[in-house]
Amino acid sequence: MGTAINQPDIARVPSPAARRRGRLQLILILLLTVGPMVLATGMYKLKFWVPDSRSYHGELIGDGQTRAALGVAADEQRWQLLVTAPQACAADCQQLVYLARQLQIGLGRDASRASHGLAVAQPVDPAYAAKLQLEYPQLQRYSLDVPTYTQGAEGNGAAQLWIIDPHGNLVLRYGPGVIGKDVLNDLRLLLKLSNIG
């Protein structure tokens, strides 16, 4: 009696057509998972297919700058409407301080998620200081380091209004002639989308 020779099972060896189909499926799966990431990275780096429209009104600060880049030392853990003035707090600065307070009030039930502050390089005049003490009891006041501010704010010498997130990152910047409703819409959108603060 002869011994049986083990021969490979022919059914287990895939045909060349089945192998090609399997490779094609693998390539498609890789393209569907890696392709969008490669496309998004290319769009970001090369700035193509980026929509021209935007849903915010201020100037977006997307370079990772923090409040410290403005020369302001603060440790606020909420969203903040910060008015900065590299000189004295003149009429445009005072208007922005008023606007910042009104915007916080305008947030309604979300008002506790935000604060308003003023950072100036020079002391405010006594009459305005008394007004701030009386009419703006929740206003946080900071000193402003002018050389740091000049570098961080791109040399803009006018008073500005900033929206700053709870981690201290600069989000949006507005000039003195800003419309309050536009800032309020931006801030409401940020609070709606944010899980922090």
C-alpha positions in Angstrom: 0.0 0.0 0.0 1.3 3.4 -1.0 1.3 6.5 1.2 -1.0 9.3 0.3 0.7 12.5 -0.9 -0.7 15.7 0.6 -1.6 17.9 -2.3 -2.5 21.6 -1.7 -6.2 22.2 -1.8 -6.8 23.9 -5.1 -9.9 25.7 -3.8 -7.7 27.6 -1.2 -5.4 29.2 -3.8 -7.0 32.4 -5.1 -7.1 33.0 -8.8 -5.2 35.9 -10.3 -8.5 37.7 -10.9 -9.5 37.4 -7.2 -6.0 38.7 -6.2 -6.4 41.8 -8.5 -9.9 42.4 -7.1 -8.6 42.2 -3.5 -5.7 44.6 -4.2 -8.1 47.0 -5.8 -10.4 46.9 -2.8 -7.4 47.5 -0.5 -6.3 50.5 -2.6 -9.9 51.9 -2.6 -10.1 51.6 1.2 -6.8 53.3 1.6 -7.8 56.1 -0.7 -11.1 56.6 1.1 -9.4 56.9 4.5 -6.1 58.6 3.7 -7.2 60.6 0.7 -9.4 63.2 2.5 -6.6 63.9 5.0 -4.1 64.4 2.2 -6.6 66.7 0.4 -7.3 68.7 3.5 -3.6 69.1 4.3 -3.0 70.3 0.7 -5.8 72.7 0.8 -4.5 74.2 4.1 -0.9 74.4 3.1 -1.3 75.5 -0.5 -4.5 77.5 0.1 -6.6 76.2 -2.8 -10.3 75.6 -2.8 -10.6 77.8 0.3 -14.0 79.6 0.4 -13.8 83.4 0.2 -16.9 83.9 2.4 -16.7 84.0 6.2 -19.1 84.0 9.0 -17.3 86.4 11.4 -16.9 90.2 11.3 -13.6 90.8 13.0 -10.1 90.0 12.0 -9.4 86.4 12.8 -6.2 85.7 14.8 -5.3 82.2 14.0 -1.6 82.0 14.7 -1.7 80.8 18.3 -1.0 84.2 19.9 -2.1 84.6 23.5 -3.0 87.5 25.7 0.7 87.7 26.7 1.6 88.6 23.1 -0.4 91.8 23.8 1.7 92.6 26.9 -1.2 91.9 29.2 -0.6 89.7 32.3 -4.0 88.2 33.2 -5.4 84.9 34.3 -9.0 85.0 33.2 -10.7 81.6 32.8 -13.7 82.8 30.8 -14.2 84.3 27.4 -13.1 87.9 27.6 -13.8 91.1 25.7 -10.6 93.0 26.2 -10.1 96.6 25.2 -6.5 97.7 24.7 -5.1 101.2 24.3 -1.4 101.7 23.9 -1.7 105.4 25.0 -4.3 107.1 27.1 -7.9 105.8 27.1 -9.3 108.5 24.8 -12.8 108.7 23.3 -12.4 105.7 21.0 -11.1 103.6 23.9 -13.9 104.7 26.2 -16.5 103.8 23.5 -15.0 100.3 23.2 -15.1 99.9 27.0 -18.8 100.8 27.0 -19.4 98.5 24.0 -17.6 95.6 25.8 -19.9 95.9 28.8 -23.0 96.2 26.7 -21.9 93.1 24.7 -21.5 91.1 27.9 -24.9 92.2 29.1 -26.3 91.3 25.6 -25.3 87.7 26.0 -28.2 87.2 28.4 -28.1 83.8 30.1 -24.5 83.3 28.8 -23.3 86.6 30.3 -21.5 84.6 33.1 -19.4 82.8 30.5 -17.7 86.1 29.5 -16.0 89.1 31.2 -14.9 92.5 30.0 -11.5 94.2 30.6 -9.4 97.2 29.9 -5.6 97.2 29.4 -4.0 100.6 29.1 -0.4 101.7 29.0 -1.0 105.0 30.9 -3.2 105.6 33.9 -6.7 106.8 33.1 -7.6 110.3 34.1 -9.2 110.7 37.5 -12.6 111.6 36.2 -12.8 108.6 34.0 -11.4 106.4 36.7 -14.2 107.5 39.0 -16.7 106.7 36.3 -15.3 103.3 35.8 -15.4 102.6 39.5 -19.1 103.7 39.6 -20.5 102.4 36.3 -18.3 99.5 35.5 -17.9 97.5 38.8 -17.1 94.2 37.0 -14.5 95.7 34.6 -11.1 94.1 35.0 -8.2 96.5 34.6 -4.7 95.6 33.5 -1.5 97.4 32.7 -0.2 97.2 29.1 3.4 96.7 28.2 3.8 98.9 25.1 6.8 97.3 23.4 5.2 93.8 23.6 1.8 95.2 22.5 3.3 97.1 19.6 4.9 93.9 18.3 1.9 91.6 19.1 -0.8 94.0 17.7 1.2 94.6 14.5 2.0 98.2 15.5 -1.6 99.4 15.5 -1.7 102.5 17.8 -5.5 102.7 18.0 -7.6 101.3 20.7 -8.8 97.8 19.8 -11.4 95.3 21.1 -10.3 91.6 21.3 -12.2 88.4 21.9 -10.0 86.1 23.9 -10.9 82.4 24.7 -10.7 80.9 28.2 -7.2 79.6 27.5 -6.0 83.1 26.8 -5.8 82.7 23.0 -6.5 85.7 20.8 -9.5 84.8 18.6 -10.8 88.0 16.9 -9.8 91.7 16.8 -12.0 94.7 16.1 -11.1 98.4 15.5 -12.7 101.4 17.1 -15.5 101.8 14.5 -16.9 98.3 15.0 -20.6 97.7 15.0 -21.7 96.1 18.3 -24.3 93.8 16.8 -21.5 92.2 14.6 -19.3 91.5 17.6 -22.3 90.1 19.6 -23.1 87.8 16.7 -19.5 86.6 16.6 -19.3 86.1 20.4 -22.6 84.2 20.5 -21.4 81.9 17.7 -18.2 81.2 19.6 -20.0 80.5 22.8 -22.4 78.2 21.0 -19.6 76.2 19.3 -17.3 76.2 22.4 -17.3 73.6 25.1 -15.0 75.6 27.3 -15.6 78.7 29.4 
